[in-house]
């Protein structure tokens, strides 16, 4: 398993025996779906929401702030239809017009070789051309049948891997889904729990720091006019926790909609610390399919987040600042790999910039010469 960083978030890939699994099986649609909470708005990725939040904070746009914070708190209301067994593709059929065109082409190829004065020879050539055209049409029909059967068999194999909770198939399909949604998540493991015989997936998610919640937010003045007012530290922490809970539930819902045989979603959520580099884990928990699907959709996700934590969330001070959870060897290994993947991406970006700058300077020198 290797972790890398991309514009859509952290990405996992399986390496082994010289082969690398990086793409999904192609089962189902990965197009962004409208959110239930946004009045039919198009789905916006977490990266886009984070950028909009910072722009709204800098500009002091009251309406933009309210819209972004509402979106961050309602990520879990987005609809994620479960994957279904794909329908086999329809077999291509040669139309009557195409068959007629084939016959005319065969006639034009055969008849010019026979003199117009030899009627019997022309009749025989016409019959041969018609037979050849029909034979070619039947060959095309057979080829279309074989191709359709091959595609149907490939879809069946891919679906069976997903339905049987094959590790490679599940990870590949989740990676393709997460990359398309740009939701800041990656699947690092999938399998069966030996003790409970339940299928599981392990998903690592990256969530922004508390500064995604503005220090000033929508409020009302004494005269009833809408305005920006300064928030207390406790208010910001409360909004941040609500957004985090919505994000965690949305990630779990997305995971179980794709991993159709998964019963549990193990989540590790990391963020960049306020006073340093790297990443820190702020939530380590497990959400079951039953807990995600049977709860009322409009229920507050915060109690579910707190109750599902394998290691209790850590709060500090009277304002209840959310801090890193108690360290665990396995969790810290995952965090370290995520941090290394991000650092490698940053180094690659710097090298690309340096290479581009060097090429530009060399071009300028050549022009000067």
Secondary structure, DSSP 8 states (H G I E B T S, - for coil): -EEEEETTEEEEEEEETTEEE-S----S--S---BTTTTS-----HHHHHHHHHHHHHHT-HHHHHHHHHHHTTGGGB-----------------HHHHHHHHHHHHHHHHTTS-TT-HHHHHHHHHHHHHHHHHHHHHHHHHHHHHHHHHHHHHHHHHHHHHTT-HHHHHHHHHHHHHHHT-SEEEEEEEE-TTT--EEEEEEEE---GGGS-SEEEEE-TTS-EEEEE--HHHHHHHHHHHHHHHHHHHHHHHHHHSTT--EEEEEEEE--TTSSS-EEEEEEEEEHHHHHSS-TTS-HHHHHHHHEEE--EEETTTTEEE-----HHHHHHHHHHHHHHHHHHHHHHHHHHHHHHHHHHHHHHHH-
